[in-house]
């Protein structure tokens, strides 16, 4: 890397984005302004000299038409003054044929070559009596050349005035480009500045409720920076929801764990004084301690499952649902012997496969079956139906009250009828999380004729 390139890279690193954008915008506009001025100068200069050259060519043509005889020499010499007609002289190809009087206009070797036909006609600039002039040299008859000259003061003055004027215009353009670059960088990066300020405020306060103020405008016509700010606001909303959910989980878990941990401590302290207890009291305290340990262990395991993210893609495999559901129903029959379970698999669903994690899908089904069995009176069946599009678990218990239906999948939520039953209120929340991780949708509704019905809509 060259030294100049390293210097430019070091300058870009040390300057803020606003300064770099202002410099880049100003440089681009200034380059365009200077380019336009240079192009205008060249066009005007070309037109001025083109008009002068046309006058010279017309004068040469007119002389050629009017003069049919006469030898070499000066024809007219009035071009000493600005408004005088053109100077004109005829030059032979051979210097020996020159007249005795001196030529008014400069004669060079190129003039002789034009007279002899060896060189094409041409225009040239020279000084006549201390004043700028322009001369046209072309062939005239056989072996002669005609030279026509005019004062070029007006054209030169017009070129100089044009240069001064366009230089002033270019300077003003460069100044305006600098102001415009500053305005563009300030206006264009205003949403980015607000985004940066919001991010810094969130980092300082750890409060994800802050949002970036978006400029008013019709939806669907936002620019790139506004879309970036909108995406950042969406990300903040997701972050706020995630943080709120985590805090709620911690608060609910601490609340739910407080009672069983207190009971565990009480029974542990009671067993510490086992010499003062009878055998019956000791067995009762030991059984209660074992049961409470099991409940706390189950609750902690459920919390760990809820805190997990979605399963990574490499763990997915093709899972046959019919055997998995049949195995889950058989396990539920052993765990709930007083509740009959019925399973119906349609012929179309017998070979149904979905991508997923078998252990997680088994946990989802177990939670649904345990929930249905827990609310089913002894002897009433739990009906399980598998179709190509859905898995349905229905019980014939008291059902779900209308006021409880929106909250059945919330963590630690327990309806009034279920507060006396065992459980932590995490099973259905875990089931829905597993369903979402597999691209399925789990819903609850009141079953026709009484009871509750949970429907797992399978991914297509």
C-alpha positions, 0 to 999 in steps of 0.5 A: 500500500502506497503512502498516499493510500495509507494516509487516506485510510488513516484520515477516514478512520479518524474522521466521523461519518458525518464529516466524511459524508460532507466532504464526499458530497461537497467534493462530488458537487464541486467536481461537477461545478468545476467540470461544467465551468470548464466545459462552458469556457471551452465551448464559448472560446471555441465559438468566439474563434470559430466566428473569427475564423468564418470571417477570415474564410469569407474574406479569402473567398471574396478576394479569390472571386473578385481578383483575377489578375495581379501578382504577389504582394499586399492587396489590402492593409487596413487591419491596423485598426480594430474595425478596419477590413481584413489585411490580405496579401498574396504569396508565391510558392517561390521566394524569387517571385516575391515583390520588391515591397515588404509583406505586411503579414508574416511569411513562413515556410508553411506559407510557401508549402500551402502555395505549392500545394504541399500543405493544407490551409491553416489558421495561426495567431500572431502580433500585428503592430503590438496587437493580437491578430489571427491569420488564415492561409489558404491556396490561391490559384496555381503556385500562390497562397493568400493570407487574410488577417484580422485583429483578434482583440474582441475574441481574446477579450471575450475569452478572458472575460468568460474565464473570469466570470466562470472562475467566479461562478466555479468558486461560488459553486464550490462554496455552495457545494461545501454548504450543501454537503454539510446540510446533506450530511446533517439531514441525511444522518439525522436518523442515524444520530437518533439511532446512535443516541437511542442505542447509547441511552439503552446501553446506559439505562438498560431500558429497552422501552426507548424508541427512535422517533420516525419522520412522518410520511406515508407508509411504504415510501420510507427511505433506507435510513427510515427503514433502518430505524423502523427495523431497529425499533422492531428489534427493540420491541422484540428485545423488550418483550424478551426481557419482560418475559425473562423477568416475568419467568424469574419472578413467577419461578421465585414465587412458585418455588418459595412455598415448596422450598419452605416446606422442604426446609421445614421437613428437613429441620423436623427430620433433623430432630428425628430422635424426638419423633415417633416412627409414624411421624418420622415416616410421614415427614420423610414421605413429604420430603421425598414428594416435595423434592420430586415436585421441586425437581420437576419444576426446575426441569420444566423451567430449564426446558422453558428457558431453552431456545429452539432446537438447532437444525442438525438435531432435526430428523424425520419423525413418524408420528403414529408410533410416537403417539401410540407409545405416548398413549401406552405410557399414559395408560400406565401412569394414569390407570384409572383413566381410559385412553383411546387412540384413533389414527386415520389411514392417511396419517399412518405413515405421516413423517414430520421433521423434528426432535423425537424427545421434544415431541414426546414431551409435548404429547406427554404434557397434553395427555397428563393435563387431560388425565388430571382433569378427567373424572375416573372412568371417563376417556381421554380421546386422542386422534391423529390425522394428516393435518392435526393431533387432537387430545380431548377430555370429558372433564369440567372444561375450560372457563371462558375467562381462563381460555386466553391464559391456559398457555401462560407460565404458572397460570392455574385456573381456580378449579386446578389450584388444588390439583398437583402441578406447577402450571408449566406443562401447557406453556412448555407444550406450546413452546415445543410446538412453535419450535417445530413450526406447529400451532397448539390451540385450546378450546371447549369441546362439544358436549363438555370437556376441553380439547387441545389441537396441535396443527401440524406444519404442512 
